[in-house]
Amino acid sequence: MTDWHAPEDLVARYADGSLPDPDAWSLEKHLEACTPCAARVSRSVRATAVGAVLSDVRRTVLSDVRRTVLSDVRRTALATPETPAAPHRPPPAPAPAPAPVPLPRIRVLWAAGPAVRGAWLPAALLVAVGAVVLAHGAGFAGARPLLLALAPVVPLAGVALSYGAHADPLHELAASTPSAGLRLVLTRTAVVLVVSLPLLTLAGLLLPSYGGPGAAAWLLPGLALTLASLALGGWLGLRTATAVTGGGWLCAVLAPALAPDDGAVSAALTRQASVWLGGAPAQGAWAAAAVLCATLLAARRTAYDRLERH
């Protein structure tokens, strides 16, 4: 941390109040140990409208203090044994401070999930919209099974892009805060799931089923695969863990369906989706896998305290 200094655009955004809360907290933590950056931030704040307001407040307070001190000195000088000094009066209340300069509201998604402000969100929309176009525009009967096969991988990509220096320019600062580690990973994972789950499920509802699994059949597998990636991430790192988990899923589910012996891709996709996602036994197995992965993640939670800090 001693070799890193806040860039000018970060300082400017902090000064004008446009920096998200987690990033601002991280910068303030850095300023505690970096005098040059603290001086730069101070100069930037003084150059803003907030700096002008603070200067006015400072002048008002100093003027009131100076006036009170001079008044006390005069009363002491005029007081004599025959003429007792006037009773001490409390200093006048300082002038009310000007109303604070309104700052823009922080967007929660922007601060909590770097993935949702990069290329991942357009990619997730492309998967959802592409499946609908294939079904209703091209008449592809395997659009829903194809979406169900791809849907569990979409949150994995978002998780991989939500944590680490490769995705977040402020990762070094964020990793040094008390809320870093598994807590930050889980927060950003939750943001990815909140965005992707309703989007892909709604897209599945718009597709004809042709007797295959329902539109929500991918939710438990997606949750289990996400938790498996987080659990493996304690050993392999998030990018590698999501690549292993997502690649294994695609090889097991999608690859056999895309090269059927009889050439009927739609029917093969439906069969594969029914095997992996259809019915109570398959869903029960995915629920058990999710619980097992969550337990393993809880047991390995301290691994994220050292994960990708540099």
Secondary structure, 3 states (H helix, E strand, C coil): CCCCCCCHHHHHHHHHCCCCHHHHHHHHHHHCCCHHHHHHHHHHHHCCHHHHHHHHHHHHHHHHHHHHHHHHHHHHHHCCCCCCCCCCCCCCCCCCCCCCCCCCCCCHHHHHCHHHHCCHHHHHHHHHHHHHHHHHCCCCCCHHHHHHHHCCHHHHHHHHCCCCCCCCCCHHHHHCCCCCCHHHHHHHHHHHHHHHHHHHHHHHHCCCCCCCCCCCCCHHHHHHHHHHHHHHHHHHCHHHHHHHHHHHHHHHHHHHHHCCCCCCHHHHHHHHHHHHHCHHHHHHHHHHHHHHHHHHHHHCHHHHHCCCCC
